[in-house]
């Protein structure tokens, strides 16, 4: 708190501001300071309000030791000066007797006799004040359940009584009744009792988050897995990082452990690491730690005890190490409660949770399915091959010769041979075979380097590829292999060209580099005598590839013919010497060249011939790529069904080969597009997430994040809000994102989608906070002020929804300033009009001036758009503005101005025709004008004339559905008249 309040008005304002803060240390410390400030005033009322705020901060900040102390001061004030407590304060005071009961139960050092004495005090106070005793019996039941006594008598004394004004809210009592049935082993009855809370009909500060966490396992046990998944996503988000709901978080971790989602459990544990040190309630901490141990126990049982785990601050933990520490502390807490209560209830409940067997082998909880292998701290690992490679020979000589033979063919199984040889050669006891067929060790080392260079190039690590190719070429020279040395140097030339093109003139520079690389490749080819056919074919392939890449970079028609000439030369040579792999490579290059040049039908014809040849003559491992190309071509020709068929077959064929032999990530991405065009968005979502997972495993993190961003947006478009938020929360916790190493604009896009999802999920507070942060960050995007304008405008609307119109106006001004540099006519106009509507709707006449100022800004934007000949995607900006003037004035009570504006909007719209999509919009404008005229201006006759004419016109055109609200309003006007 910058400065202490100097007046009681300032104190009350500070209390109000603190009440808007989330529970936690900041709110608690501020509440403590405000109590100190309140004690300066010679008035008890400000102190009462400050103490109430402080007790609330302690209660919901998980500090049960301090809450009863504050309440004792309040009770003393009430006894000494009861007149200070008006009806509302008196109600609040007696309500919080229950808070103290709850706090005392959480403290094992508090004797059981003290807990019972407090309940007696509560009963006596309630009776003296004339309050019903149902709340007292509720606390007595909760104490019995906590201690582990027979709860049936206490439950009946509570549940059979009529609720009073001081009873816990309906949602909380439903949770207690459901948990009673749960303890009795009746899952179905518990779930029936919970239904109003689980369906959102009853809620409060802690509900439904608390009930959701308890209902997860009963839902699984009764076969309602989809419902359990849904409530896990909703419930976890409501309690994440909240010290007062640490027990609920523990149950979500347990749920992950029992559904085959151990990796997600570790992710959620990391997100809530602060709870190990922030939770001051021993009972809540016991609940949390037991859930943590269930998870860690399961991970360790699966053989992953060495995995890193997020635990207590100050040291690095493994799963096994953290589990031992958690077990020690949780056992101690349980023993202390049992000693206090004189039972073994808490140890027994803890043991029951730890002894539970998994309820499902696997339940897909989120769009980002991860296994424990995925969270292992190591370099990205490619998925294992779906088809085992042919068994490698035991003989070292045969292994080397087989690897080289497979490499000559371009066979995908070559990679597994090189990997095995790389391991053997690196061993201390490796002895190279003395066999002329194998050649010297330096030749094998060159082979391994060249293979590594090829993999680096495939991963776009061109600088590494260049260095490795050149090192391999030198070793091939030493081994007396000029043909292989030429191929390695050719690879270095092409990788060097691909590594060029950074900066503003990137495409031109890269095209020039590829031209130079092609010339160098031609010279290298001509100057290398004695090439074997497969070597010469590969050089021809590299020459053609350089020109194809140039065409792809430049898009110039002048670059088409040279590619075709090189491809023809490659095809002729490969056919003459029966180099099968290069024949299909030439055909694939030719088809791609037609596609790049825009001749899609010719590209399809070439690809058809290629696929027929591959099916007849092979090589079979080229089929998935060829099918993928034809699928993309069909997408370009708008034949989504044919594309879907080819891409699906491509994926099936890819499963026959090692995972790194085919770009299955791209196949999944293209299939997602085909599915969207076919109206199968859920299937598209599965392919998008699969594409992202594959990219992530291969280390292509930017591509993976882009695919996940598309998946998140699609899930939001589909209304799967919680899926969207859970996916983005997981991504934003990735180490390279949290460390600031990922592309900042891509991360901002992920955060923007998450903020929109939070808004769609009605978490206005969290959504607004994220939008405000993004607006502040995007203000510095000098190269992209258009995006800043959009973000600032959306931020203004959210602030308006929250009623903070001062800050909303500031955000709108930021958007307008950015719009001046990078116009966003329609988006900004929409936001300004919506903000104006919100201000008029919420503030009435007091907000009219501000709302009209916003509409004036929107009017200037409409003028700018008209001058720039901008075409809107929806209705014209002028029409929308006139309609909004009508609504704003109507909300503010300026009905004559409202009617004039609506008449202007109707004139701009014009009467709809038979096929006019604007019929609904026109009808709504007529309806609002009729309401303003007939109801608020009390002129029913002209209003009815207007409505009847509109109904007749719409009916004649066949727009009968649009007439219903007009007919309803007309009937109301006639009844009132």
N, C-alpha and C positions, 0 to 999 in steps of 0.2 A: 504494500500500500504506500504510494508515494508520500502523501501527507495525511495526518490524522484528521478526521472530521472535526470542524470547529463549532458546528451547530447541530442540533438534533435533526434538522432537515437534511444536512449533509450526511449524517449518520444513517438515516433511513434510506437515502439514495445509495449509499455505499453498501448497505445490507441487500438492497434490491439488486445491485450490480453483482454482488458476490453470489447471490442465489442463482444467477445465470451461468456461473462457472460449473464445470464438471467436478464431481467429487474427487478429492485427492489432496495432496499436500498444499498446493497453492490456495485452494479454497479454505482448507482448515487453518492454515497460518493466518490468512486474512481475517477469518472469523475470530481467532484469538486476539488479533490486534484490535478488532472492532469492539470486543468486550472491554478491553483496556480503555478504549476511547469512550465507551458508554459510561464507564464508572466516573468520568470527569464531570458528568452532568448531575445536577442535584435533582434528578427525576428518576423514579424507578422504572417507568414504562420503557424508555430506550434500552435500559439494561436487560429487561425481560426479553425484548425482541432480539437483542444481541446474543443472549444466552441460548435462546431457542435455536438461532442460526448455528451457534457453535455446537450444540448437542446434535443437531442434524448432520453437521460436517463430520463429527466423530463417529456417529452411527453408520453413515453410509461411506465413510472413509476407512472402515474396518479398524476402529480404535475403541473397543468395548471397555477398556479400563477407564477411559476418561469420561465416557458418556454418563455413567451414574453420578459422578462427582458434580458435573454441571447440573444435572437434574436435581440434586440435593439442594443446590443454591436456589433453583427455581421454586422448589417446594417450600423452602424457608421464606422466600419473598411472598409466596401465596399465603402462607400462614400468618405472616406479619402484616401484609397489606393486600387483603383479598380484593379490595375495590380497584386495584390497578389492573386486575384481570377481567376484561370484558368477556362477553359470552364466547367469542371466538378463541381468545387466549385461554380461557378456562377449559374449553373443549380440547384444545391442543395439549394442555398440561395433563389432563386425565388420560388422553389418548397415549401419551408417552410413558405412562406407567408400564405399558407392555414392552416398550423399547428397553426399559431398564431390566425387566425380567429376562428378555432375550440376551442382553449384554452380560448379565450375571451368569447365565447358563454357559456362556462361552469361556468363562475363566475358571480353570480347574483349581486355582488357589482359593477361590471363594467357597467356603464350607456349604454343605448341603443345607444345614440348619439356617444359614443366612438367606438362602434362596427361598426356603419355606417361610421364613419370617417376612421377607419382602412380599410374598404373595398374600400373607395375612394382612400386612399394611395396605396392600392394594384393595383387598376385600373390604376392610374397615372404611377406607376412604370413599370407596364407591357407594357403600351403604349409607354413609353419613351424607354424601352429596345427593343421594336419591337416584343413583344410576343403577340400571340392571346389572346382574352379575354374570351374564353370558361371557363377556370378555375375560373376567377373572377365571372362570372355568376353562376357557380356552387356554390360558396360560398354565393352569394346573395340569391340563392334559399334555401340553407340550413338555412340561417338566417330567411327567411320568414317562413319556416316550423317550426323552433324553436319557433318563436314568436307566431305563430298561425294565421298569416295573410292568405289572399287568395293566395294560392301558384301557381295557374294556370298560371298567366302571367310570374312569375319568372321561373317556370318549363319549359315553352315553350322557354323562352330566353336562357336557359341553354341547355336543351335536344335537341333543334333543331340546335345547333351549331356544327361545325366540331371539333373533338378532336384535341388537340395540344400536344406537347412534355411535357408540364407542367400540363396537365389534370391529374386528379386522375386516378389511374389504372383502367382498364376495370372492374375488380371485384368490386371495391368500387362504381363505377358509376352504375353498374348493381344493386347493393344493394339500392342505392338512388332511382333509377327509380322504382324498385319493391316496395319499401316502399311508394312511391307516390301512386301507384295503390292500395296498401293495405289500406292506409288512406282513399281512395275513396270507399272502401268496395268491391273491385274487387279482391277476393282471387285468382281466376283462372288466371287472367292476371298477377298478381304479381308473381305467381309461374312459369308461362311461362317465364317471364323476368328473374327470378332467375335461371333457369335451367342450364346455363353454369357454374354458381358458385356452385350450389348444386351437380352437376356431377363432379366437380373437374377440369373442363377445364380452369377456370380462378381463380387465387388466388393471395394473397399478404400477407403482415405482419398480417393483421387483418382478412383476408378472407381465407377460407369460414366461420370461426367461428362466425363472426358477423351475416352474412346472415342466417346461420343455426338457430341461436337463434330466429330470427324474423320469420322464415318460419315454425316453429313448429306448431303454432296454426292454420294458414291457411291450413296446411296439414291435421290436424285433422278435420277442418270444411269441407274439401272437401273429407273426407273419406279415405285419404291415411295414415292409422294408422301405417302400417308396415314401411313406409318411414319415418314417424315422429319418430318412435322408433329408427330407425337406425341413423337418424341425431342427435337425442338427445345424443346418446352414443358418436358419433364422435365429435359433437360440444362441449359437456361439457368437454371432455378430453382436447380439444384444448384451453380452457379458464380457467380451474380450477386454483384457487389460484392466479390468475393474476389480480392485482389491476386495470390495464388498461382495463380490460374486465369485470369489476364488473357488468355493466348493462346486459351483456350477461348472466352472471351467474344468475342474478335476473330473467331473462326470463326462464331459465331452471328450477328454483325453481317454478315459476308460472306454467310451463308445468306439473311438478310433481303434483302440487296441483289440477290441472284440469283434471287429468287422473287417479285419485284414487291411486296415488303413494305418499301419504303424508309422509309415513315412509322414503322412499328414499329421499324425499325433505329435511327432517330433517337431514338425514345423510349427504347430500351434503352441507347443511347449516353449519353443524359442521366442515366439511372439509374446508370451506371458512370463518371460524370465524374471521380470521385475517383481512378480508376486512372491518369490521366495523371500524377499527382504521387506516388502511393503505391507504384508498382511500381519496385523498385530493381534488378530483374534486366534487364540489357540484352537478353538473348535473349527473355524473355517480353514485354518492351516492344516489341521488333521485331515479334513475332507479333501482338500486340494492335494496334499502329499500322497494320500492313498490312491487317488486317481493317477497321479504321476507315476507311482510305483507300479500300478497295474500296467501302464504303458511300457515302462522301462523293463519290467519283468518279461513282458511278451517279446520285446525287441531282443533282449539277451537270450531268451529261449530259442529264438530263430537264428542264433549264431552271430549276432551283430553287436555283441557287447563292447567291441572296440570303437564303435561309431562315436563321433563327438556328440555331446548333448549339452543343451543350455541349462545351467544350474545356478547355484549360489555364486554371487559375485566374488571376484578375487582370485579365481583359479580356473583352469581349463579342466573340463569334465569329460569322461567317457560315459557311455550308457551304464556300464558295469559299476564304475566308481560312483556315479551319481545315485544309482539305485541303492547301493550300500549306505550312502549318507542319508538318503531319504528314508530308507527303512529304519535306520537308527533313530532319527528324529520323530518319525511318525509313531513308532512303537512307544517312545517315551511319552508323547502326548496322549496316546490312548491309555497308557498305564496310569497317568496322572488323573485323567477323567474317571477311570474305573476306581481308583483309590478314593477319590472324592465322593463318588456315587455309591460305593460299596457293592458294585456289580462288575461283571465282565462284559457289559454290553458293547462298549466301544471297541474293545479288542476283538470281540466276536464278529461285529459288523465289518470291521476292517479285514479280518481273515476271510469272511465270506466273499468280499469283493475280490480279494487277491486269488481266491480259489476258483473263480468263475472261468469256465472254459470259453473259448471263442464261440460266438453265436453264428457267425458266418465266415466262410473262407475268404470271401471278397465281396464288398459292397462298394460300388462306384459312388463315392461321396461328392466328388467335384469333377469339373471338366478337365482338370489336370490330374490324371491318374499317375501316381508315382509309387515306386517300390523302394524298399530299403537300399537296394543296389543303386538307385538313382541319387541317394543322398550321401553315398560314400564319397569322402573327399579324395577324388582322384581326377585325372584327366578324363574328359568325356569318352565314354566307351560306346562303341557301336553295338547295336543289338546283335545277338548271336545269329549265325546264318540259319535260315529256315530249313535249308537243305544241306545236310552234312556234305562237305567236300569228299571227293574220292579219297580213300585212305592213302596217306603218304607212304612211300616205301621205307623199309627199315634201313636199307643200305644208303650211306651218305652219298656215294657216287650216283646212285639212282635218283636220290632226292634232288641233287643239284641239276642233273640232266633233265629230270622231269620238270623242275621249276623253269628252266630255260625253254624247254619245249612248249610249256603252257604259255609262257610270256610271248613267244613268237606268234602264237595263235591269238593273243589278246584274251586268253581264257581267264575268267574271274577267279578260278581256283589257284592261279599262280600266286596270288597275294598270301594265301595261307602257307604255301611252301616257303616263300621268302621270309615270312615271319618266323617260321620254325628254324630256318637256316640262320637268321639273324641272332636268335637265341643261342644256337649251337656255337656259332663263330665267336660270340662274346664270352663264352665260358673259358676259364683259365686252362682247362685241359684239352681244348680243341686241337686236333691234329688234322691238317688238311691232307686229303688223299693224294697219293702220288700216282696219278692216273692221267695220261695224255688227253683222254676224252674230257676230263674236267678242267684241265689247265691249272695255272698257278693260283695261289690264294688272292693275289692282287686282282685277278679277274673276278673272283667271287665278291670281293669287297666292292668293286665297281658296280656289279649287278645290284647289290644291296643298296648302295647309294642312289643308283638310278631309280630303283623302285620307290625309295623314300622321296626322291624328287617328284616323281609322278603323283604321289599322294599329297605332297605339299601343293602342287599345282591344282589338283582337284579341289582343294580346300581354299583356293584363291590366295594362298601364301606364296606369292610369286617371287618375292625377294629370296626366300629360303629355297625355292625350287631352282632359281638361277644358280645359287652357290652350290647346291648339291649336284646339279647336272654337270657343272664345270669341273667339280672335284672328281666325279665319276668319269668324265671324258679323259682327264689326265691319267687316271688309273688304267683305263682301257688302252691308252697309248702305251703305258708301261707293259701291259700284258700282251701287246702286239695284236690288238683287235681294232683296226682302223674303222671298220664299218660300225661297230658299236659306239666307238668314240664319236663318229659323225652324228649318230642318232642322239647321243647325249648333248652334243653341242647344239644340235637343232632344237632340242627341248629347251636349252638355255636361251636361245635366240627368241623363241616364241614367248617364253615366260617373261623375258626382259621387255618385250613389246607390250604384253598384257599389263605389266606393272607400271606403264607410263600413263599419262593422261590425267594427272592431278592438276587442280587449278581451274581458272575460268575458261581456258581454251582446251580443256581436257579432251573432248571428242576429236578435235582437229589434231591435237598432238598424238593421240593414240592411233588415229588413222594413219598419220605419217610414220609412226613407229612401226606399224604393221606392214606398211609398204616397204620400208627399209628391211624389216625382218624377212619378208618374202624374197627380196632380192638376195639377201645373204643366204637364205636357204637354197635358192637356185644355184648360187656359186658353190656352196658346200656340196650340194648334190653332184654338180659337174666335176668338182675337184677330188671326189673320193672314188677311186677305182675299186673294182673287185667286190662290189656290194652284192650280198645274197638277195634273192628276189624279195624275201619278206622285209629286208632292210630298205631296199629301194622303194618298195610299196609304202613303207611307213614314212619315208622322206617325202614322197609324193603326197601322202595324206597330210603331213604337216604343212607343206606348201599350200595345199588347197584350204587347210584350216586357217592359215594366216590371212588369206584373201577373204574367206567367209567371215572372219571376225572383223575385218576392215569394213565389209559391207554392212555388217550388223551395227558397227559403230557409226558409220557415216550415213547410211540409208541412201546413198547416191546410186542412181540408175547406172551411172558410168562404171560402177564397180561390180555389176552383175555378170557381165560377159567374161571378165577374167576369172571369176570363180568357176563358172561353167566350163571354161577351157581347161582349167587345172583338174576339175572333177572328171572330165572326159578322159584326160590323160591317165589319171589314177585308175579309172574303171577299165580302160583298155589294157593297161599294164597288169592289173590284178587278175583280169579275166584270162589274159594270155598265159600267165604263170600260175593260175588257179590258187591265188591267195584269197581264200574264201572270206575271211574277216574283212579284208579291205574292199572286196567287191560290194558287200553290204554297206561298208562305211562310205563308199563313193555314192551309192544310191541315197543314203541318208543325207549326205551333204547336199546332193542335188535337190532333194525335196525341201530341205531347209532353206536353200537359196531361193527357190520359187516362193516359199512362204514369206521370207524377209522382203522380197521384191513386191509382194502384194498379190501374186497370182496364186490364190488359194486353191482353185480347182486343179491347176496343173500340179500343185504340191500334193494334193490328195491322190491324183492319178499315180504320181511317182511313188507315194507311200504305199498305195494298194499293191503295186508291183513288187515293192520291197518286201512287204509282209508275206505275199504269196511265195516269194523266193525263200525267205527265211523259214517258212513252215516246211518247204520242200527240201531245202539244201542246208539250212543253218547259216551261221551259227545261232543256236537257240537263245543264247544269252543276249543277243541283240533285239529279240522280239519285244520285250517290255518297253524299251526305249522307242522303237518304231511305233508301237501301239500308242504310246504316250504322245508322240508327235501327231499321229493321225487324230487322236482325241482332241488335241489343242486346235488342230486345223478345223475339225468339225465345230468346235466352239466358235471359231472365227466365222464359219459359214452359218451359224445360228441353228445347227442341228444338235440340240442338247442331248437327245436320246441316243444318237449315234456316238456322240462323244462319251456319254456315260458308259455305253457298251464297250468301247475300245479301252477306256481308262480302267474300267473294272477288270477287263481281261488282262491289261498290262500289269495290274497289281497281282492278280493271280499268278501270272507267269513269273513275276519278280520273286515270288515266294520260293521258286525253284532254285534260286541262286543266293550266294552270300549277300548279306544285308548291304554291303558297300558296293555291290556290283551295279546297282540300279538306283537312280535318284527317286526312291519311293516317296520321299517328302513332297517332291513336285507332283507326282501322280496323285497323292492325296489332296494337295492344294487344288489341282485342276478338277478333280472329282467334286470337290466342294462347290466349285463354280457351276459345274454341270448340274449338281443337285439343286442349287438355288434356282437355276433357270427352269428346272423341272418341277419346282414347287415342293421340294423336299428339304426344308430348312434344318430339321433335326438331324437328318443324315449328313447334311453339309457341315453341321457343327461338329459331328464326330470326325469327319475327314480333316477339318481345320485343326482340331486339337491333336490329331494323330500326326499331321504334317509338322506341327510345332514341336511335338515331343521328339520326333526323329531328328529335326534340326538341332535341337538342344543337345541330344546325345552325341551328335557329331561335332559339337562345338560351334555350330553356326548360330550364335546367340542372337544376333540382330534379326536374322530371318525368322528365328523361333519367336522372338518377341513380337514381330510384325504379324505372324500368323496367329499368335495368341491374342493380340489386340483385335484382329478381325473376328476371332471367335468370341471375345468378350462383347464386342459390339453386336454381333449376331444374337448372342444369348439375351442381351438387353432388348433388342428388337423383338425377340420372341416372348418377352415378358418373363424370362427366367432371371429375375433380378438377383436373387441370392446366389445363383450359379455364377453370374457375372462378377459380383463383388468378391466371392470366395476365390475365383480364378485370379482376379487382379490383386487381391491381398497377397496371394501366394507369389505372384510374379514380382511384386514390388518389394518383397522380402529377399529376393535373390541377392547374393553377395555383391555382384558387380553393380547392381542398381543402388543398393544401400551405400556402397563406397563411392558412388558418383562416377563410375567408370563407363557406364552405358550411355548411349546417345541421349542427351538431355531432352531433345524434342520428342523422341519416341517415348521416353519415360513420362513426359508431360501429357502425351496423348493417352497413355495408360491411366494416369491420374484423372484426366478429364473424363474419360469414360466411366471411371469408378465414381467420380462426383455425380455424374448424371444418373448412375445406377442408384446411388444413395438417395438422390432426390426422388427417383421413381419408387424406391422402397420406403418413402415417406420419412426418411431420417433427415429432416430439413436442417437440423443443427450441424450434423457432420458434413452434409453436402455443402452448406454455405461456407463452413470453415475451409474446406478444400478449394472451393471456387475462389474465395478471397485470397488464399495463398497463391493459387495459379495466376490470378489476375496481377498480383504484385510481381511475380516472376516474369510473366510474359511481357510486362511493361518494358523490359530491357531487350526484347527481341527486335532490334532495329531492322533486321532483314525480314521480319514477318509481322508487321503491325496489323495486318488483316486478321491473323489469328488472335492477337491481343484484343482487337476490337470485339471479336466474337465472344471471347472468354469474359471480358469485362462486362459486356452486355448481359450475358447469362448470369453473371455474379450479381448485377444490379437487380435482376428479377428475383433471385433467391433472397436477397436482402429485403426486397419489397414484401415477399411472402412472409418473412419473419417480422415485418412491421418496422424495420429499421430504415426509414425512408431518407434519413440524412446521409447515411453511408451509401444507400442505393443511388442517390443523386450523384455522389462523388464517383461511383463506379461508372455510371452512365456518362459522366463527363469524360472519364478516361476513354471510354469506348468511342465517343464522338471525336476526341482528339486523334485517336489511332485511325478512325475511319477517314479523316481528312487526308492521311497519307496513303491508305490502302482501303478504298471504298468497299463496304459490305452493306449495300443499300437495303436489301430485303431483310437480312438477319437483324440488322440494327433497328430498322423500323419496327419489326415485329416485337423486339424486346422493349423498345420505348413505349409502344402502345400498351403492351401487357403491364408494364410498370405503372403507367398512368391509370389503367383500370384498377390495379391493386390499391393504389393510393386513394382513389375516389371511393372504392368499395369499403376499405377499412376505415377511412377517416371522414367520409361523408363531406359535408360542406367545407369543413376545415382543410380538407385535402384537395379541394378543387383547384386552387391556384397552382399548386405544385404539379398536379396532373395535367393541367392545361399547358404548363411550361414544357412538360415532356412531350405533349402532342405537338407543340409548336416546333420542337426539335425534329420530331418525326415528319412534320410538314416540310421543313427545309430539306430533309433527306429525299422526300418524294419529288421536290422540285429539282434537286441535283440529278436524281435518277432519270427524270423526264428529259432534262437537258443532255444527259449522256446517252439517251436512247436505250436505256437499260430495260430489258424485258423480264418481268417477274415470272417466277415459277407458278405462283398461285394467282389470287385476285390482284388487281392493280393496287398500288400503294395509296392512291387517292381515295379509292372506294373503301379500303380498309380503314383509312384515317377518318373518313366521314362517319363510318359506323362506330368507331371507337369514341369519337366526339359525342355521339348519341348516348353510348353506354355511360361514359364518364359523367356527363351532365345529368343523366338520369340518377346515378348513384348519389350525386351531390345535391339532388333536389332542384336543379335548374331545368325544369321540364320543358319550357318553351324552347330553350336552346337545344335540348336533347331532341325534340321533335323535328326542329329545323334541320339538324345534322342528319337525322335518319332519313328524312325526305331527300336530302342531297345524296345520301348513299344509295337510296333506291333509284334515283335518277341516273346515277353513274352506273349502277348495275344493269338497268334496263330490264324489261319484263323477259322472263326466260322463255325459250322455245321448247319444242317437243324433245329434242335430244340434248338440251342444255344441262350441263353438270352443275350450273349455279342455282338450280331451282331451290335446293335446300337452303342455301345462303340467302337468297331473295326472300323466301318464306320466313326465315328467322328475323330478317330485318323488318318485314311487314308486321310480324307478331310483336316485336319490341315497340315499334311505332304505335301499334294499336293499344298496347298496354299503357304506354306513356300518355297517349291521347285519351283513352277511355277511362282509365283508372285514376292516374295521378292528376291529369288536367280536368277530370270529370266531364269529358265531352264524349259520352258514349255513342251518340248518333253518328258523327263523322267517323269514329273509330269502327263502328259496325259496317258502315259503307265501305271502308277500306278493306276490312277483313273479308266481307262477303264477296267483294269483287276479286280479291286474291284467290279465294277458295274456288270461285267459278273458273277463273283463268287456269289455275293449276289442275283442276278436275278435267277440264276440256283437253288439256295436254297429256293427261294420263299420270300426272304426278300426285296420285291420291295419298301416298304416305306423308308427303310434305304438308297436306292440308289438315292433318289431325290436330296439331297444336293450335292452328288458327280457328278451327271449329270449336275447340274446347274453350279458348279465350272468348269467342263470340257468345257462346252459351253462358259463360259467367257474366258477361256484360248485360245480357238480356235478363238474367235472373236478378241482378242487382238493380236494374232499371225498373 
